[in-house]
Amino acid sequence: MKLYPRKYRAFLTQKLNFTRRLKWLAIVSAIGIIYYGSGKLGMAVALPIPPGSITAVWFPSAIAWGAMLWRGYNIFPAILIADFITAIPNYSDGSNDLLISIVVCSVGSLGAAIEAGLGSRLIRQFIPIFAPFGSANSVLKFVLIVAICTGLNATMGVTVICLGGISQWTDYGFLWLTWWTGNAISIIVFLPLLLVWQRVPPMRWQSQKWIEGLLLLSLLMGTGKLAFWDNYPVQYMMLPCLWWAAFRFGQHGATAAIVFVSSLALWGTVNGTSSFLRASLNESLILLQTFMGVVAVSTLLLSAVLLERKQAEIGLKVANETLEMRVEERTLSLTETNEILQVEIAERQQAEIALRQSEVDKTQLITSLQQQKMTVERTLQDLKNAQAQLIQTEKMSSLGQLVAGVAHEINNPVSFIYGNIDHAAEHSQALLKLIDLYRQEYSDINPQIQELTEAIELDFLIEDLPKLLISMKMGAERIREIVLTLRNFSRLDQADMKAVNIHEGIDSTLIILQSRLKSKTDRPEIQIVKQYGILPAVECYAGQLNQVLMNILNNAIDALMSQARGNEGFMPTIAIATEIIDSQWVKIRIKDNGTGISPSTQERIFDPFFTTKPVGQGTGLGLSISYQIVAEKHRGHLKCVSEPSKGTEFVIELPVQQKVLAARLECL
């Protein structure tokens, strides 16, 4: 049968759509089967407590989250149906109404699917999926997302069970804790293994690594046997082994070790040989899952901190190499300029000797010498300008290097403190709860204990300790913000032209100048008024643009300090405004309310070595270098608008895209 082109294309489209549907059906079926099998395994291992399938070990939650992150929301029907099929036999045993059991199972299955969909959506939005555990911040966000989503699912499921009359409201807390623990800890333990081994490139192993890996595996098995099979309370000896895995084998080794230890602990607890045994299997499993959650989170945090440190070391090494290369290039350029100058000086000396020897063409020779003299003077002036610009640039580069080094050194201990404050708060709350429980259960207090309680003011300590931890956390967050500001100002990783946020550069410069803005004995504090517009990312040399902002703001501060001395009613103010001119240009305006600049001074304000400051307080290079950076390096405009007694305003106009502007200039 012959098909026309249009019909043939329609036939191919139908065939392709059928193939896609068939592939989707196969994937959904496979995930549903895996979900059902893991659910049955969890119920067989953990012996679910009545009613239904509530268990402290629920493997399908990690399967559902991983499937959603892998295939998207198309897997939603598979999770919904598989969870319903897994749960319905436990509710329809004849002890409950069939219709109520179906409704309860349907709502519980919907909650499981919503939990996986919401969790995967939040992970994609707040965590970089290509490196999900590349920083301590990402690990903490992951734990928070898991805790919130599983908590919503547990609340939804247990509430429906109690509303349906299947369980009593008095058992609500115990059922909720079991449900939440089974889902949350299973995700925290098993989902990182799926994400890391799927998305993060593995590290290369040498022969020594294999030997070290076998030694680590032997230690894990030996310690696990003592803790979980021989009932010795040495479970916390597993932590050094897990930290070893994170330190030497990266996130792949850390996640695999977490799953291995969790499997050993679960097997020993189910078989009654673990040190976590309690009155019932469910209580034992809740205690075990709590331990594994703490172990998994601490190990993931350690591996993330180690990865951040490694990346920072690589960045610092690259920055040092780049700085050395730039210094060598500038030294070579300066040497070449000096050689040219020496050649020109030698030519001038030869011309003077020739002038003394002959006076035949005296007029022409004098004219030639004058021209050569002007050329030499121009060259000397250019050399001085180049040397001055090189010195100023090196100063800013050294300042950026120093700021980046300080920010890096502060960031490591602050990150460690910030990451452990939440754990300290949790542990302190647990200890305070234990003290309160002791005080409730034992009313007859030993006199020595009573005396010590009054001496240390226990009630005040219980009230003040959480506030103290909150204050410590606020302080750590403030230090982290300051470190981020210093890193933004240094911009050592943006030596090339890149699209950056102009407002971050302005704020970083203001932070550096904060000490000069504060009030002094002879003047009040300089007020900063910001009127930021909505700007796109601007392509520029971020470090050089920060240098321009630093020079202009320093001049404004100097002018305001000079006017504020002896003028009690004067309120020094600097207004900073940004706006978008059109789709290709942005404008930055920096205005002070100082004495202003006279018209004659404005004509020379951008000339090299021109300054109105006293001798020893200014070089006259700041605005000249700023003008070269804006006009020559960025093809922009730098203007000064001022009137005496009305303040001074500097206007910076920059193109948004340097490449587009360069192409237009070439066409013209």
For each residue, the residues with C-beta under 8 A, 3 or more apart:
1:
2:
3: 7 8 11
4: 7 8
5: 8 9
6: 9 10
7: 3 4 10 11
8: 3 4 5 11 12
9: 5 6 12 13
10: 6 7 13 14
11: 3 7 8 14 15
12: 8 9 15 16
13: 9 10 16 17
14: 10 11 17 18
15: 11 12 18 19
16: 12 13 19 20
17: 13 14 20 21
18: 14 15 21 22
19: 15 16 22 23
20: 16 17 23 24
21: 17 18 24 25
22: 18 19 25 26
23: 19 20 26 27
24: 20 21 27 28 74
25: 21 22 28 29
26: 22 23 29 30
27: 23 24 30 31 71 75
28: 24 25 31 32 74 75 77 78
29: 25 26 32 33 78
30: 26 27 33 34
31: 27 28 34 35 63 67 71 75 78 79 82
32: 28 29 35 36 78 79 81 82
33: 29 30 36 37 82
34: 30 31 37 38 63
35: 31 32 38 39 60 63 64 67 78 79 82 83 86
36: 32 33 39 40 82 85 86
37: 33 34 40 41
38: 34 35 41 42 59 60 63
39: 35 36 42 43 53 58 59 60 82 83 86 87
40: 36 37 43 44 86
41: 37 38 44 45 59
42: 38 39 45 46 55 57 58 59 60 182 186
43: 39 40 46 47 48 53 55 86 90
44: 40 41 47
45: 41 42 57 266 270
46: 42 43 55 56 57 58 182 270 281 282 285
47: 43 44 55 281 282
48: 43 52 53 54 55 90
49: 54 55 175 178 282
50: 167
51: 54 90 91 96 161 166 167
52: 48 87 90 91 104 105 108 161 166
53: 39 43 48 86 87 90
54: 48 49 51 157 158 175 178 179 182
55: 42 43 46 47 48 49 58 178 182 282 285
56: 46 178 181 182 282 285 286 289
57: 42 45 46 182 186 266 285 289
58: 39 42 46 55 61 182 183 186
59: 38 39 41 42 62 63 186 190
60: 35 38 39 42 63 64 82 83 86 112
61: 58 64 65 112 115 116 150 182 183 184 186 187
62: 59 65 66 186 187 189 190 191 194
63: 31 34 35 38 59 60 66 67
64: 35 60 61 67 68 75 79 83 112 113 115 116
65: 61 62 68 69 116 119 120 187 191
66: 62 63 69 70 191 194 195
67: 31 35 63 64 70 71 75 78 79 116
68: 64 65 71 72 73 75 76 79 116 117 119 120
69: 65 66 120 123 124 129 195
70: 66 67 75 198
71: 27 31 67 68 74 75
72: 68 75 120
73: 68 76 117
74: 24 28 71
75: 27 28 31 64 67 68 70 71 72 78 79
76: 68 73 79 80 113 117
77: 28 80 81
78: 28 29 31 32 35 67 75 81 82
79: 31 32 35 64 67 68 75 76 82 83 109 112 113 116
80: 76 77 83 84 109 110 112 113
81: 32 77 78 84 85 109
82: 31 32 33 35 36 39 60 78 79 85 86
83: 35 39 60 64 79 80 86 87 108 109 112 113
84: 80 81 87 88 105 106 109
85: 36 81 82 88
86: 35 36 39 40 43 53 60 82 83
87: 39 52 53 83 84 90 91 105 108 109
88: 84 85 91 92 101 102 105
89: 92 93
90: 43 48 51 52 53 87 93
91: 51 52 87 88 96 101 104 105 166
92: 88 89 96 98 101 102
93: 89 90 96
94:
95:
96: 51 91 92 93 100 101 164 166
97: 100 101
98: 92 101 102
99: 102 103
100: 96 97 103 104 164 165 166
101: 88 91 92 96 97 98 104 105 166
102: 88 92 98 99 105 106
103: 99 100 106 107 160 164
104: 52 91 100 101 107 108 160 161 164 166
105: 52 84 87 88 91 101 102 108 109
106: 84 102 103 109 110
107: 103 104 110 111 156 157 160
108: 52 83 87 104 105 111 112 156 157 160 161
109: 79 80 81 83 84 87 105 106 112 113
110: 80 106 107 113 114
111: 107 108 114 115 152 153 156 157
112: 60 61 64 79 80 83 108 109 115 116 153
113: 64 76 79 80 83 109 110 116 117
114: 110 111 117 118 152 153 156
115: 61 64 111 112 118 119 149 150 152 153 183
116: 61 64 65 67 68 79 112 113 119 120
117: 68 73 76 113 114 120 121
118: 114 115 121 122 149 152
119: 65 68 115 116 122 123 145 146 149 187
120: 65 68 69 72 116 117 123 124
121: 117 118 124 125
122: 118 119 125 126 145 149
123: 69 119 120 126 127 129 132 142 145
124: 69 120 121 127 129
125: 121 122
126: 122 123 141 145
127: 123 124 132 138 141 142 145
128: 131 132 134 138
129: 69 123 124 132 195 199
130: 199
131: 128 134 138 199 200
132: 123 127 128 129 138 142 192 195 196 199 200
133: 138 139 142 192 195 196 251 300 303 304 307
134: 128 131 138 304 307 308 311
135: 138 139 304 307 308
136: 139 140 301 304 305 308 415 418 419
137: 140 141
138: 127 128 131 132 133 134 135 141 142 304
139: 133 135 136 142 143 297 300 301 304
140: 136 137 143 144 301 419 422
141: 126 127 137 138 144 145
142: 123 127 132 133 138 139 145 146 188 192 300
143: 139 140 146 147 188 297
144: 140 141 147 148
145: 119 122 123 126 127 141 142 148 149
146: 119 142 143 149 150 184 187 188 191
147: 143 144 150 151 184
148: 144 145 151 152
149: 115 118 119 122 145 146 152 153
150: 61 115 146 147 153 154 180 183 184 187
151: 147 148 154 155 180 184
152: 111 114 115 118 148 149 155 156
153: 111 112 114 115 149 150 156 157 179 180 183
154: 150 151 157 158 176 179 180 183
155: 151 152 158 159 176
156: 107 108 111 114 152 153 159 160
157: 54 107 108 111 153 154 160 161 179
158: 54 154 155 161 162 167 172 175 176 179
159: 155 156 162 163 172
160: 103 104 107 108 156 157 163 164
161: 51 52 104 108 157 158 164 166 167 175
162: 158 159 165 166 167 168 169 171 172
163: 159 160
164: 96 100 103 104 160 161
165: 100 162
166: 51 52 91 96 100 101 104 161 162
167: 50 51 158 161 162 171 172 175
168: 162 171
169: 162 172
170:
171: 162 167 168 174 175
172: 158 159 162 167 169 175 176
173: 176 177
174: 171 177 178
175: 49 54 158 161 167 171 172 178 179
176: 154 155 158 172 173 179 180
177: 173 174 180 181 286
178: 49 54 55 56 174 175 181 182 282 286
179: 54 153 154 157 158 175 176 182 183
180: 150 151 153 154 176 177 183 184
181: 56 177 178 184 185 285 286 289 290
182: 42 46 54 55 56 57 58 61 178 179 185 186 289
183: 58 61 115 150 153 154 179 180 186 187
184: 61 146 147 150 151 180 181 187 188 293
185: 181 182 188 189 289 290 292 293 296
186: 42 57 58 59 61 62 182 183 189 190 289
187: 61 62 65 119 146 150 183 184 190 191
188: 142 143 146 184 185 191 192 293 296 297
189: 62 185 186 192 193 258 259 262 292 293 296
190: 59 62 186 187 193 194 259 262
191: 62 65 66 146 187 188 194 195
192: 132 133 142 188 189 195 196 251 255 258 296 300
193: 189 190 196 197 255 256 258 259
194: 62 66 190 191 197 198
195: 66 69 129 132 133 191 192 198 199 200
196: 132 133 192 193 199 200 251 252 255
197: 193 194 200 202 252 255 256
198: 70 194 195
199: 129 130 131 132 195 196
200: 131 132 195 196 197 251 252
201:
202: 197 250 252
203: 249 250 252
204:
205: 209 210 213
206: 209 210
207: 210 211
208: 211 212
209: 205 206 212 213 248 249
210: 205 206 207 213 214
211: 207 208 214 215
212: 208 209 215 216 248
213: 205 209 210 216 217 249 253
214: 210 211 217 218
215: 211 212 218 219
216: 212 213 219 220 241 244 245 248 249 253 257
217: 213 214 220 221 260
218: 214 215 221 222
219: 215 216 222 223 241 244
220: 216 217 223 224 238 241 257 260 261 264
221: 217 218 224 225 264
222: 218 219 225 226
223: 219 220 226 227 234 237 238 241
224: 220 221 227 228 229 238 261 264 265 268
225: 221 222 228 229 230 264
226: 222 223 229 230 232 234 237
227: 223 224 230 232 233 234 235 237 238 265 268 274 275
228: 224 225 235 264 265 267 268 269 273 274 275
229: 224 225 226 264 268 271 273 274
230: 225 226 227 273
231: 273 274 275 277
232: 226 227 275
233: 227 275
234: 223 226 227 237 275
235: 227 228 238 265 275 276 291
236: 239
237: 223 226 227 234 240 241
238: 220 223 224 227 235 241 242 261 295
239: 236 242 243 295 298 299
240: 237 243 244
241: 216 219 220 223 237 238 244 245 257
242: 238 239 245 246 254 257 258 261 295 299
243: 239 240 246 247 299 302
244: 216 219 240 241 247 248
245: 216 241 242 248 249 253 254 256 257 299
246: 242 243 249 250 251 253 254 257 299 302 303 306
247: 243 244 302 306
248: 209 212 216 244 245 253
249: 203 209 213 216 245 246 252 253 254 257
250: 202 203 246 253 254 303 306 307
251: 133 192 196 200 246 254 255 300 303 304 307
252: 196 197 200 202 203 249 255 256
253: 213 216 245 246 248 249 250 256 257
254: 242 245 246 249 250 251 257 258 299 300 302 303
255: 192 193 196 197 251 252 258 259 300
256: 193 197 245 252 253 259 260
257: 216 220 241 242 245 246 249 253 254 260 261 299
258: 189 192 193 242 254 255 261 262 292 295 296 299 300
259: 189 190 193 255 256 262 263
260: 217 220 256 257 263 264
261: 220 224 238 242 257 258 264 265 292 295
262: 189 190 258 259 265 266 292 296
263: 259 260 266 267
264: 220 221 224 225 228 229 260 261 267 268
265: 224 227 228 235 261 262 268 269 274 276 288 291 292
266: 45 57 262 263 269 270 285 288
267: 228 263 264 270 271
268: 224 227 228 229 264 265 271 273 274
269: 228 265 266 272 274 276 277 281 284 285 288
270: 45 46 266 267 281 285
271: 229 267 268 274
272: 269 277
273: 228 229 230 231 268
274: 227 228 229 231 265 268 269 271 277 284 288
275: 227 228 231 232 233 234 235
276: 235 265 269 284 287 288 291
277: 231 269 272 274 284
278: 283 284 287
279: 283
280: 283 284
281: 46 47 269 270 284 285
282: 46 47 49 55 56 178 285 286
283: 278 279 280 286 287
284: 269 274 276 277 278 280 281 287 288
285: 46 55 56 57 181 266 269 270 281 282 288 289
286: 56 177 178 181 282 283 289 290
287: 276 278 283 284 290 291
288: 265 266 269 274 276 284 285 291 292
289: 56 57 181 182 185 186 285 286 292 293
290: 181 185 286 287 293 294
291: 235 265 276 287 288 294 295
292: 185 189 258 261 262 265 288 289 295 296
293: 184 185 188 189 289 290 296 297
294: 290 291 297 298
295: 238 239 242 258 261 291 292 298 299
296: 185 188 189 192 258 262 292 293 299 300
297: 139 143 188 293 294 300 301
298: 239 294 295 301 302 423
299: 239 242 243 245 246 254 257 258 295 296 302 303
300: 133 139 142 192 251 254 255 258 296 297 303 304
301: 136 139 140 297 298 304 305 419
302: 243 246 247 254 298 299 305 306
303: 133 246 250 251 254 299 300 306 307
304: 133 134 135 136 138 139 251 300 301 307 308
305: 136 301 302 308 309 412 415 416 419
306: 246 247 250 302 303 309 310
307: 133 134 135 250 251 303 304 310 311
308: 134 135 136 304 305 311 312 415
309: 305 306 312 313 412
310: 306 307 313 314
311: 134 307 308 314 315
312: 308 309 315 316 408 411
313: 309 310 316 317
314: 310 311 317 318
315: 311 312 318 319 492 493
316: 312 313 319 320 404 405 408
317: 313 314 320 321
318: 314 315 321 322
319: 315 316 322 323 401 404 492 493
320: 316 317 323 324
321: 317 318 324 325
322: 318 319 325 326 495
323: 319 320 326 327 397 401
324: 320 321 327 328
325: 321 322 328 329
326: 322 323 329 330 397 495
327: 323 324 330 331 394
328: 324 325 331 332
329: 325 326 332 333
330: 326 327 333 334 390
331: 327 328 334 335
332: 328 329 335 336
333: 329 330 336 337 386
334: 330 331 337 338 386 387 390
335: 331 332 338 339
336: 332 333 339 340
337: 333 334 340 341 383 386
338: 334 335 341 342 383
339: 335 336 342 343
340: 336 337 343 344 379
341: 337 338 344 345 376 379 380 383
342: 338 339 345 346
343: 339 340 346 347
344: 340 341 347 348 372 375 376 379
345: 341 342 348 349 376
346: 342 343 349 350
347: 343 344 350 351 372
348: 344 345 351 352 369 372 373 376
349: 345 346 352 353
350: 346 347 353 354
351: 347 348 354 355 365 368 369 372
352: 348 349 355 356 369
353: 349 350 356 357
354: 350 351 357 358 365
355: 351 352 358 359 362 365 366 369
356: 352 353
357: 353 354
358: 354 355 361 365
359: 355 362
360:
361: 358 364 365
362: 355 359 365 366
363: 366 367
364: 361 367 368
365: 351 354 355 358 361 362 368 369
366: 355 362 363 369 370
367: 363 364 370 371
368: 351 364 365 371 372
369: 348 351 352 355 365 366 372 373
370: 366 367 373 374
371: 367 368 374 375
372: 344 347 348 351 368 369 375 376
373: 348 369 370 376 377
374: 370 371 377 378
375: 344 371 372 378 379
376: 341 344 345 348 372 373 379 380
377: 373 374 380 381
378: 374 375 381 382
379: 340 341 344 375 376 382 383
380: 341 376 377 383 384
381: 377 378 384 385 608
382: 378 379 385 386
383: 337 338 341 379 380 386 387
384: 380 381 387 388 608 609
385: 381 382 388 389 608 624
386: 333 334 337 382 383 389 390
387: 334 383 384 390 391
388: 384 385 391 392 608 609 619 621 625
389: 385 386 392 393 621 625 628
390: 330 334 386 387 393 394
391: 387 388 394 395
392: 388 389 395 396 547 621 622 625
393: 389 390 396 397 544 547 625
394: 327 390 391 397 398
395: 391 392 398 399
396: 392 393 399 400 543 546 547 550
397: 323 326 393 394 400 401 543
398: 394 395 401 402
399: 395 396 402 403 490
400: 396 397 403 404 489 490 491 492 543
401: 319 323 397 398 404 405 490 492
402: 398 399 405 406
403: 399 400 406 407 486 487 489 490 512
404: 316 319 400 401 407 408 486 487 490 492
405: 316 401 402 408 409
406: 402 403 409 410 486
407: 403 404 410 411 483 484 486 487 490
408: 312 316 404 405 411 412
409: 405 406 412
410: 406 407 413 414 479 483
411: 312 407 408 414 415 480 483
412: 305 309 408 409 415 416
413: 410 416 417
414: 410 411 417 418 476 479 480 483
415: 136 305 308 411 412 418 419 480
416: 305 412 413 419 420
417: 413 414 420 421 472 476
418: 136 414 415 421 473 476 477 480
419: 136 140 301 305 415 416 422 423
420: 416 417 423 424
421: 417 418 424 425 469 472 473 476
422: 140 419 425 426 473
423: 298 419 420 426 427
424: 420 421 427 428 469
425: 421 422 428 429 466 469 473
426: 422 423 429 430
427: 423 424 430 431
428: 424 425 431 432 465 466 469
429: 425 426 432 433 466
430: 426 427 433 434
431: 427 428 434 435
432: 428 429 435 436 462 465
433: 429 430 436 437
434: 430 431 437 438
435: 431 432 438 439 458 462
436: 432 433 439 440 462
437: 433 434 440 441
438: 434 435 441 442
439: 435 436 442 445
440: 436 437
441: 437 438
442: 438 439 445
443:
444:
445: 439 442 449 450 453
446: 449 450
447: 450 451
448: 451 452
449: 445 446 452 453
450: 445 446 447 453 454
451: 447 448 454 455
452: 448 449 455 456
453: 445 449 450 456 458
454: 450 451 457 458
455: 451 452
456: 452 453 461
457: 454 460 461
458: 435 453 454 461 462
459: 462 463
460: 457 463 464
461: 456 457 458 464 465
462: 432 435 436 458 459 465
463: 459 460 466 467
464: 460 461 467 468
465: 428 432 461 462 468 469
466: 425 428 429 463 469 470
467: 463 464 470 471
468: 464 465 471 472
469: 421 424 425 428 465 466 472 473
470: 466 467 473 474
471: 467 468 474 475
472: 417 421 468 469 475 476
473: 418 421 422 425 469 470 476 477
474: 470 471 477 478
475: 471 472 478 479
476: 414 417 418 421 472 473 479 480
477: 418 473 474 480 481
478: 474 475 481 482
479: 410 414 475 476 482 483
480: 411 414 415 418 476 477 483 484
481: 477 478 484 485
482: 478 479 485 486 511
483: 407 410 411 414 479 480 486 487
484: 407 480 481 487 488
485: 481 482 488 489 507 508 511
486: 403 404 406 407 482 483 489 490 508 511
487: 403 404 407 483 484 490
488: 484 485 491 504 505 507 508
489: 400 403 485 486 505 508 509 511 512 546
490: 399 400 401 403 404 407 486 487 543
491: 400 488 494 495 500 505 542 543 546
492: 315 319 400 401 404 495 543
493: 315 319
494: 491 498 500 541 542 543
495: 322 326 491 492 541 543
496: 541
497: 539 540 541 658
498: 494 539 540 542
499: 537 538 539
500: 491 494 504 505 537 538 540 542 545
501: 504 505 535 537
502: 505 506 535 538 545 578 586 588 654
503: 506 507 532 535 578
504: 488 500 501 507 508
505: 488 489 491 500 501 502 508 509 542 545 546 549
506: 502 503 509 510 530 549 576 578 588
507: 485 488 503 504 510 511
508: 485 486 488 489 504 505 511 512 546
509: 489 505 506 512 513 546 549 550 553
510: 506 507 513 514 517 528 553
511: 482 485 486 489 507 508 514
512: 403 489 508 509 550
513: 509 510 516 517 550 553 554 557
514: 510 511 517 518
515: 518
516: 513 526 554 557
517: 510 513 514 525 526 528 557
518: 514 515 525
519: 523 524 525
520: 523
521:
522: 564 565 566
523: 519 520 560 561 564 565 572
524: 519 564 570 571 572
525: 517 518 519 572
526: 516 517 557 560 572 573 574
527: 571 572 573 574
528: 510 517 573 574 576
529: 573 574 575 576
530: 506 576 577
531: 575 576 577 578
532: 503 535 576 577 578
533: 577 578 579 580
534: 580
535: 501 502 503 532 538 578 579 580 586
536: 580 586 656
537: 499 500 501 656
538: 499 500 502 535 586 654 655 656
539: 497 498 499 655 656 657 658 659
540: 497 498 500 544 545 634 654 658
541: 494 495 496 497 544 545 629 633 634
542: 491 494 498 500 505 545 546
543: 396 397 400 490 491 492 494 495 546 547
544: 393 540 541 547 548 629 633
545: 500 502 505 540 541 542 548 549 629 634 654
546: 396 489 491 505 508 509 542 543 549 550
547: 392 393 396 543 544 550 551 625 626 629
548: 544 545 551 552 626 629 630 638 652
549: 505 506 509 545 546 552 553 590
550: 396 509 512 513 546 547 553 554
551: 547 548 554 555 622 623 625 626
552: 548 549 555 556 590 623 626 650
553: 509 510 513 549 550 556 557 574 590
554: 513 516 550 551 557 558 622
555: 551 552 558 559 622 623
556: 552 553 559 560 574 590 592 594 648
557: 513 516 517 526 553 554 560 561 574
558: 554 555 561 562 613
559: 555 556 562 563 592 594 595 648
560: 523 526 556 557 563 564 572 573 574 592 593 594
561: 523 557 558 564 565 572
562: 558 559 565 594 595
563: 559 560 567 570 572 594 595
564: 522 523 524 560 561 567 570 572
565: 522 523 561 562
566: 522
567: 563 564 570
568:
569:
570: 524 563 564 567
571: 524 527 593
572: 523 524 525 526 527 560 561 563 564 592 593 594
573: 526 527 528 529 560 592 593
574: 526 527 528 529 553 556 557 560 590 591 592
575: 529 531 589 590 591 592
576: 506 528 529 530 531 532 588 589 590
577: 530 531 532 533 588 589 591
578: 502 503 506 531 532 533 535 586 587 588 589
579: 533 535 586 587 589
580: 533 534 535 536 583 585 586 587
581: 584 585 586 587 653
582: 585
583: 580 656
584: 581 655 656 657 660 661
585: 580 581 582 653 654 655 656
586: 502 535 536 538 578 579 580 581 653 654 656
587: 578 579 580 581 651 652 653 654
588: 502 506 576 577 578 651 652 653 654
589: 575 576 577 578 579 649 650 651 652
590: 549 552 553 556 574 575 576 649 650 652
591: 574 575 577 647 648 649 650
592: 556 559 560 572 573 574 575 647 648 649
593: 560 571 572 573 647
594: 556 559 560 562 563 572 647 648
595: 559 562 563 644 645 647
596: 642 643 644 645 646 647 648
597: 601 602 605 640 642 644 648
598: 601 602 644
599: 602 603
600: 603 604
601: 597 598 604 605 612
602: 597 598 599 605 640 642
603: 599 600
604: 600 601 607 610
605: 597 601 602 610 623 640
606: 623 624 627 638 640
607: 604 610 620 624
608: 381 384 385 388 620 621 624
609: 384 388 619 620 621 624
610: 604 605 607 620 624
611: 618 619 620
612: 601 618
613: 558 617 618
614: 617 618
615:
616:
617: 613 614
618: 611 612 613 614 622
619: 388 609 611 622
620: 607 608 609 610 611 624
621: 388 389 392 608 609 624 625
622: 392 551 554 555 618 619 625 626
623: 551 552 555 605 606 626 627
624: 385 606 607 608 609 610 620 621 627 628
625: 388 389 392 393 547 551 621 622 628 629
626: 547 548 551 552 622 623 629 630 638
627: 606 623 624 630 631 638
628: 389 624 625 631 632 633
629: 541 544 545 547 548 625 626 632 633 634
630: 548 626 627 633 634 636 637 638 652 654
631: 627 628 634 635 636 637 638
632: 628 629 635
633: 541 544 628 629 630
634: 540 541 545 629 630 631 654 655 658
635: 631 632 655 658 661 662 665
636: 630 631 652 653 654 655
637: 630 631 651 652 653
638: 548 606 626 627 630 631 650 651 652 653
639: 650 651 653
640: 597 602 605 606 648 649 650 651
641: 648 649 650 651
642: 596 597 602 646 647 648 649
643: 596 646 647
644: 595 596 597 598
645: 595 596
646: 596 642 643
647: 591 592 593 594 595 596 642 643
648: 556 559 591 592 594 596 597 640 641 642
649: 589 590 591 592 640 641 642
650: 552 589 590 591 638 639 640 641
651: 587 588 589 637 638 639 640 641
652: 548 587 588 589 590 630 636 637 638
653: 581 585 586 587 588 636 637 638 639
654: 502 538 540 545 585 586 587 588 630 634 636
655: 538 539 584 585 634 635 636 658 660 661
656: 536 537 538 539 583 584 585 586 660
657: 539 584 660 661
658: 497 539 540 634 635 655 661 662
659: 539 662 663
660: 584 655 656 657 663 664
661: 584 635 655 657 658 664 665
662: 635 658 659 665 666
663: 659 660 666 667
664: 660 661 667 668
665: 635 661 662 668
666: 662 663
667: 663 664
668: 664 665
